[in-house]
Amino acid sequence: MPSLSDQIGGKLRSLRKSRKMTLEALAAHTGFTKSYLSKIENSKKIPPIGSLAKICQSLGTDLADLFGNGPSKTPRPRATA
C-alpha cells in the first residue's frame, strides 16, 4: 500500500496532468513555487491541509478526490479573484 505522501503526490500529479496543466501554471495559480509543488508530487513533502486545499481549488477539485479511489470529478471552473 502506498504511503500517504505517495498517494497525495501521485494523485496531485494525475489531476494536474489530466487538466493539461504544467507545474509552472499550477505555481502561478497557487502562489507556490514550482519546486515546492514538484516536491509534493514526488512525495518528498507533505503540505499542510490549507496548502492542499489551495492546490485542489486551483485544479478544480475537492480535497476528497486526493483520498478517494475512484476517478476524479470533472474539473470545476477555477475561482478568479
Buried (B, 14 or more C-beta within 10 A) or exposed (E): EEEEBEBBBBBBBBBBEEBEBEBEBBBEBBEBEBEBBBBBBEBEBBBEEEBBEBBBBBBBBBEEBBEEEEEBEEEEEEEEE
